[in-house]
């Protein structure tokens, strides 16, 4: 185990969480989320695999809840049939079986773009399917992500606290915004070395990539795409908060901050996901309110949004035709993306991953064996048809979580958490290499499930 400068961040968060618990200390955990390229420690024995800050802290949180009175029973209560946790448990069983047995059973039966670091010594290459360290590390990280759901769904079921969620997300948004602009400022001053203590993960850090002369913003992440996806998740959380409570200064400031860094990220996948998210959010909001009177604010937001989108599209089209820098930016960021070497390579990953799915008789080549560039194809190629259906069932159960409560703040926060999960899922459909949606996604999902179930058990829910 190799300790790094950012290890101290994980230790500090763990101390706070042990002192305050997962509910009052939620802000300390979410404060780690913007440090996407920071390692708690690296594992040279496993090919240099990295254990992130959030992943290590999740283990500490499991211990915190386990040692509380009746803690084990409360954790098991989250996994009871009929709840999202039960579907997640079934999914994790399938993931474990696939990671352990599929590469052995189907050894050599298909070619895969391996995630193992031994393959990455010459780049990502196609090799015959076999067991590798990627099966271990991917199962480990997926398990930690699932544990984050278990921890927060349990903690907030026992004691629902919407205000703690708002505080934690505000802390995460503020740190993310600051790190993004520190990245730009230190890069402009030639002092990028100052960001190295929080970029300790054992993978490539693309901190000096430029687009039409602009440095791409990566903040505490390894590259602009990851930074943009996290920015999108924050934006998707604060948008329903602002719509539900437009007079809230916190929602206004956080929405503006997340929107600024999202647009500045220059991530094409984040831009596309943003458009899809806004369309989906608008359709969902309209459908959800069809049987009730639509508030005046929603009508204004809807029509202003349509008008703004139309005018922005006209302005972008005109600029693309007439302004050379804009033409170059849009060509590189979006329009010519699939014609680049990276785009063609990612398409070949998806093609090969789907072939892995069919070559293994729809069972999948095993979690950690396949690399793709689309969440659905990654699931099919890795955990097969059964695993993919269980994952989709879990996601559906999150969508169906009751959000209505006598406390308007609880209603808004549950809706916002589901909205952020939706945005992360959209981004994953565009670029995710593995089935794992990440600790941050499962944390938000756990908070939503915990708040929804907790208010229901306390008799606060209306429907």
Secondary structure, DSSP 8 states (H G I E B T S, - for coil): -EE-TTHHHHHHHHHHHHHHHHHHTHHHHHTTTT-TT-EEEEEGGGTTEEEEHHHHHHHHHHHHHHTSTTHHHHHHHHTSTTSHHHHHHHHHHHHHHIIIIIHHHTTTSSEEE---HHHHTT-S-EEE----HHHHHHHHHHHHHHHHHHHHHHHHHHS--HHHHHHHHHHHHHHHHHHHHHHHHHHHTT-GGGGGGG--SSS----S-EETTEE---TTSSSHHHHHHHHHHHHHHHHHHHHH-TT-HHHHHHHHHHHHHHHHT--HHHHHHHHHHHHHHHHHHHHHTTTS---HHHHHHHHHHHHHHHHHHHHHHHHHHH-HHHHHHHIIIIITGGGSHHHHHHHHHHHHHHHHHHHTTTS-S-TTT---SSHHHHHHHHHHHHHHHHHHHHHHHHHTS---BSSHHHHHHHHHHHHHHHHHHHHHHHH-SSS---HHHHHHHHHHHHHHHHHHHTT-B--
